[in-house]
Amino acid sequence: MTRNTRASVLVALCCAVAGAGLVGCEESKSAGSDSSPTTNAKNAEQGFPSGTKKIRVDGHAVNVSCSGRSADGKPVTVLLHGGGDSLKKMAAFQKTLSKKGRVCSYDRLGAGASDKPAGPQTVESSGKVLTGVLDRVAGDAPVVLAGHSLGGLIAARYAPDHQDKVKGLVLMDATPSTQNADVTREVPKSATGPAADVRDQFLAISQGKNPEKLVIKDGKVRSAGDIPVEVIKHGKKYLAAVPDSGPGLERAWSKGQREWLKISSNSKLSTAKKSGHYIYAEQPEIAVQAVQHVVSQAAD
C-alpha cells in the first residue's frame, strides 16, 4: 500500500470520528451566512443576535451566527458542526436553510473563533454551553437541532434532558453512541499499518486530544419522547478502505445510525447514496429536505 493510500485511509476514518481539522481533511468552500437588513432589524428588536458575533456564555466568548427571519410558533434551527470543524464549514448549508426560517450555528469552545476551554470537556459540559447559546439565540422559542458527526452525538445526548426546548432532531452521519467500543473491537491491538494508525489516532481523539479537549465516552441511546427525528447516513463506503478492518467498521457505523432511531418513537433513517461523511456539503438537498421536514413537523 502506498503512503498516499495509507494517509487517505487514516483521514477518512478520523474525519468520520472527529471532523476535518484534526487530520487535515480538505475544507470545502462555504458562502457566508448573511442576513438581510430587514431581518437584522427584526431580530434586534426581539433582542436576538443576527449575523456573526460573539456572545458571553458562562464567562466564555462563544462565536455565533444567525440568519433568516423568525416566525411565531416556528422552531429556530440550530446547527452543530463536527469535531475539528467550525460554523464556517456549515455556512452555505445555513444560508440555504435561512431562506425559510431562522437558523443559527455556533463554534463550541475550542473550535473556530470561540474561546478555548480551560480544561478537559465532556459531552455534558459542552451541553451546558449549548443551553446558554439557545437562551441567547432562541429565547423562549422551540428549537430543532441539526448536528453533523460529533455535533450529532452532542445533539442526541442533549435532547432527552431538554424535551421542553428541543422539538426535533436531524442527525447527519452522527458519531455512533458506541464508537469507542466499535473501533477497538473492529481494529484489534494486533493491527498494523493504516489500521493501527486509525486505532491510535481515534483513541487519542476520544481521550480528549482534540481542539475542544472533549473526552468522548460511549453511552446508551436515551429517549427524547416522540419528537420528529431524521437520521441520515453516508452511502459511499469510504470506511471500507481500511485494510482488513474496513468492512467491519462500515457495518458498525451503519448499526450505530440505526441505534439512533431509538431516541424517538417518531424517527426515520435514510441514506445519502452519493455522499461520504459530509452529507450537508456533498448532497445538501437531502440534508435541507430533512431539516425542513422536521421543522414543519415540530411546528404542528
Secondary structure as GFF3:
##gff-version 3
##sequence-region A 1 300
A	DSSP	alpha_helix	3	18	.	.	.	ID=ss1
A	DSSP	alpha_helix	37	45	.	.	.	ID=ss2
A	DSSP	beta_strand	51	57	.	.	.	ID=ss3
A	DSSP	beta_strand	60	67	.	.	.	ID=ss4
A	DSSP	beta_strand	76	80	.	.	.	ID=ss5
A	DSSP	three_ten_helix	87	90	.	.	.	ID=ss6
A	DSSP	alpha_helix	91	97	.	.	.	ID=ss7
A	DSSP	three_ten_helix	98	100	.	.	.	ID=ss8
A	DSSP	beta_strand	103	106	.	.	.	ID=ss9
A	DSSP	beta_strand	121	122	.	.	.	ID=ss10
A	DSSP	alpha_helix	123	138	.	.	.	ID=ss11
A	DSSP	beta_strand	143	148	.	.	.	ID=ss12
A	DSSP	alpha_helix	150	158	.	.	.	ID=ss13
A	DSSP	three_ten_helix	159	161	.	.	.	ID=ss14
A	DSSP	beta_strand	166	172	.	.	.	ID=ss15
A	DSSP	alpha_helix	179	186	.	.	.	ID=ss16
A	DSSP	alpha_helix	193	206	.	.	.	ID=ss17
A	DSSP	beta_strand	214	215	.	.	.	ID=ss18
A	DSSP	beta_strand	228	234	.	.	.	ID=ss19
A	DSSP	three_ten_helix	238	241	.	.	.	ID=ss20
A	DSSP	alpha_helix	246	259	.	.	.	ID=ss21
A	DSSP	three_ten_helix	260	263	.	.	.	ID=ss22
A	DSSP	beta_strand	266	272	.	.	.	ID=ss23
A	DSSP	alpha_helix	279	282	.	.	.	ID=ss24
A	DSSP	alpha_helix	284	299	.	.	.	ID=ss25
###
